[in-house]
Amino acid sequence: MLVIKGIYDGKEIKPLEKIPFNEKCDVIITFINKKYDNPDSDIDPIKALRGCSEGRNLTQKLLESRKEDLELEEAKFRKR
């Protein structure tokens, strides 16, 4: 991934650095602006995300994944 600084003037995005290639490619445009990063926001991020993974059994999946990792590590030591 390549990161290049640029400016959006309300109509176009203008790169502030040389782009090292000329062919077409997919890009992801990220706006970094203090007005979108407001620590005084009334939205509590913990409350906003609470329940978003409900019904997905993420704790059980994590425990299963850790068990698999442990089994792989034990298998490495048994081979020695």
ROGU-226674 format. One record per atom (N, C-alpha, C): x, y, z. Coordinates in pm, whole numbers, padded with zeros to 5 digits, always signed. Layout:
REM residues N
XYZ ...
//
This chain:
REM residues 80
+00085-00117+00000 +00000+00000+00000 +00090+00123+00000 +00054+00220-00076 +00127+00345-00087 +00040+00457-00031 +00098+00545+00048 +00025+00659+00104 +00085+00787+00048 -00001+00874-00004 +00042+01001-00060 -00048+01111-00004 +00010+01219+00039 -00069+01332+00090 -00134+01405-00026 -00251+01462+00001 -00322+01537-00101 -00416+01637-00037 -00480+01715-00121 -00574+01818-00074 -00702+01805-00155 -00814+01816-00086 -00944+01818-00152 -00994+01961-00147 -01020+02020-00262 -01060+02161-00268 -01212+02179-00277 -01285+02073-00255 -01431+02079-00266 -01480+02024-00398 -01390+02009-00497 -01426+01955-00628 -01334+01841-00670 -01205+01856-00646 -01107+01757-00689 -01010+01725-00576 -00951+01607-00587 -00843+01570-00496 -00714+01591-00571 -00624+01671-00514 -00497+01702-00580 -00383+01644-00496 -00302+01555-00555 -00189+01500-00481 -00084+01607-00452 -00024+01601-00333 +00082+01694-00296 +00220+01632-00318 +00222+01505-00355 +00346+01434-00380 +00338+01365-00516 +00453+01331-00571 +00456+01262-00701 +00402+01120-00684 +00317+01080-00776 +00266+00943-00778 +00361+00860-00864 +00419+00752-00807 +00527+00680-00875 +00484+00583-00985 +00361+00592-01034 +00317+00508-01145 +00209+00580-01222 +00180+00534-01343 +00085+00602-01431 -00040+00520-01464 -00035+00389-01440 -00149+00305-01479 -00266+00325-01383 -00386+00290-01430 -00505+00300-01348 -00497+00199-01234 -00549+00236-01118 -00552+00143-01005 -00661+00186-00908 -00700+00095-00822 -00797+00126-00718 -00730+00207-00609 -00803+00300-00552 -00751+00381-00442 -00855+00386-00330 -00808+00414-00211 -00895+00439-00097 -00867+00583-00054 -00969+00664-00053 -00952+00804-00016 -00999+00820+00128 -00912+00872+00212 -00943+00892+00354 -00931+01039+00386 -01036+01096+00441 -01034+01236+00479 -00988+01248+00624 -00877+01316+00644 -00824+01338+00778 -00851+01484+00811 -00949+01503+00898 -00992+01638+00929 -01042+01641+01072 -01004+01739+01147 -01043+01746+01287 -01194+01753+01307 -01266+01806+01211 -01410+01817+01233 -01477+01680+01232 -01410+01578+01176 -01465+01442+01178 -01408+01361+01293 -01309+01414+01362 -01247+01346+01474 -01273+01429+01599 -01396+01429+01644 -01438+01518+01750 -01445+01444+01883 -01347+01466+01972 -01352+01398+02101 -01465+01447+02191 -01523+01561+02161 -01633+01615+02240 -01769+01569+02189 -01769+01470+02102 -01893+01421+02044 -01984+01364+02152 -02113+01374+02131 -02212+01321+02225 -02225+01169+02212 -02165+01110+02111 -02176+00967+02086 -02070+00893+02167 -02113+00799+02250 -02021+00715+02325 -01989+00594+02237 -01864+00578+02191 -01832+00469+02099 -01857+00331+02159 -01839+00315+02289 -01864+00186+02354 -02013+00153+02345 -02096+00248+02378 -02241+00225+02371 -02287+00206+02226 -02226+00279+02134 -02267+00270+01993 -02237+00131+01935 -02129+00068+01982 -02092-00063+01928 -02146-00180+02009 -02198-00153+02126 -02249-00261+02211 -02359-00338+02138 -02342-00469+02133 -02443-00555+02073 -02428-00574+01923 -02328-00512+01861 -02317-00521+01714 -02278-00661+01667 -02222-00744+01756 -02186-00880+01715 -02272-00985+01785 -02386-00942+01833 -02475-01030+01905 -02514-01151+01821 -02508-01268+01882 -02546-01391+01813 -02436-01454+01731 -02316-01398+01735 -02207-01452+01653 -02113-01541+01733 -02133-01553+01862 -02052-01640+01948 -01903-01613+01935 -01865-01487+01939 -01725-01451+01918 -01634-01504+02029 -01683-01508+02152 -01602-01561+02262 -01573-01709+02239 -01673-01783+02199 -01654-01927+02172 -01558-01947+02056 -01569-01866+01951 -01478-01877+01838 -01335-01845+01878 -01318-01745+01965 -01185-01709+02013 -01125-01824+02093 -01204-01884+02181 -01154-01996+02262 -01116-02114+02174 -01196-02142+02071 -01164-02251+01978 -01036-02222+01903 -01019-02098+01860 -00898-02060+01787 -00774-02073+01876 -00786-02032+02001 -00673-02045+02094 -00640-02191+02120 -00740-02275+02128 -00718-02419+02147 -00643-02477+02027 -00683-02437+01906 -00614-02483+01785 -00469-02436+01784 -00445-02311+01824 -00308-02259+01831 -00224-02339+01929 -00282-02370+02044 -00210-02448+02145 -00177-02587+02092 -00272-02650+02023 -00248-02783+01965 -00136-02778+01861 -00132-02672+01779 -00026-02658+01679 +00109-02641+01746 +00115-02561+01852 +00241-02540+01924 +00287-02670+01989 +00195-02745+02049 +00231-02871+02112 +00280-02971+02007 +00220-02970+01890 +00263-03060+01782 +00405-03028+01738 +00444-02901+01737 +00580-02863+01701 +00679-02924+01798 +00649-02917+01928 +00740-02968+02031 +00747-03121+02029 +00637-03187+01992 +00637-03334+01986 +00729-03383+01873 +00741-03305+01766 +00824-03345+01651 +00972-03343+01685 +01012-03266+01784 +01154-03253+01817 +01208-03375+01878 
//
